[in-house]
């Protein structure tokens, strides 16, 4: 009963016609009032249906509410998965119409995690916007920061120093590994492979420990800034990164033993949540889902940024187009990211990590105090020890920000889930006029019905896990 490649979709795409209005009856006489029958149904009246408790009226709108009232026969039931469900990757609501265990219609309902991140950015300076966009896709915050800062730099007409670009690539690939590990771990948890979950989160902790050492925070780093990065890497970074590479090289083969070649795991994912290439292109799907259908599309190769054209790595693809292929590709992409990180260590030459422009860069190097927050005493002394003009300039740059020339720009990067783009509009002020993130989780979530309809309800879990949506990016 799984959704096979050669099986036709058995979903009923056409909705049932609304019921005709029932004639009104007089009370007590037992006769029908024929005058109300000829008047016709009221087009503004609420729809109703008869239940064992009496007549029930539906007065709300929305496509899922219409589907809930779309009853054709007794074998059809409508169930809700979420928004509080352990297998929906966050606060996602799935409305599923079932005939037995077969999904005939599937709809996703979003908006339960809406934070207004994009609108908040329009009331902050360009630099402060980094602290907001990093919280959108919270599993890949450094990609949000990179897309936003690269778009801002394109408006400014500047390019970050080479060392800053290498650091950006290093951090993004570390973040890609951590995100893919969460996708594998949560997918394993939802399908019953609990050992895969514990292993995935164990390795992710290694990633987060290293990111905390390099940037000061485990998540929501706000480390990539317009013009470069907040500060240089700390002493001992090279040894820490090489230790991480050694640990990952020793542990990754366990995933092949535990999951990749495991018969239960393969049978559970093969030919499930199938989506061919033409379906991916029509829905705008990118990332591992698109590459699992056979198209070698990776923005790091086709539209390089941050010097990715200098790195030697491969873009893994498959033609199977199912949930198992997406899992295999994510594991292989972890290997390729480790390969890129090792090359970054050879490209980390001494130099600046922020543009040499006093109108954009901070007047003094930001450092962290002994409490892990704020600025160190040495940093404050350096600012206060300079001239009064330098102090005023620092105050205005931090509170008011720098002005960006008017215009609009769109800059995409390859996040773990696909094309993550940032569209910025500037009116020439110190704050963005419009900020919009093209989040791949939002776009890829459209493929859920195509993957699920016609398959079993149990395979909906595998489909959502293979999409790997992050609701922070969907509802930003």
FENMO-V727026 format. One record per helix or strand of 2 or more residues. SS is the DSSP state (H for helix, E for strand). FROM is the first residue (numbers start at 1). LEN is the number of residues. If there is no record, write none. Layout:
# FENMO-V727026
SS:FROM:LEN / SS:FROM:LEN
This chain:
# FENMO-V727026
H:34:6 / E:47:5 / E:54:5 / H:63:6 / E:76:6 / E:93:7 / E:102:8 / H:117:5 / H:130:4 / H:141:16 / H:162:29 / H:194:22 / E:224:2 / E:228:2 / H:237:24 / H:263:7 / H:277:7 / H:288:5 / H:299:4 / H:308:3 / H:323:25 / H:377:9 / H:388:12 / E:407:9 / E:418:9 / E:434:5 / H:440:5 / H:447:6 / H:457:11 / H:471:4
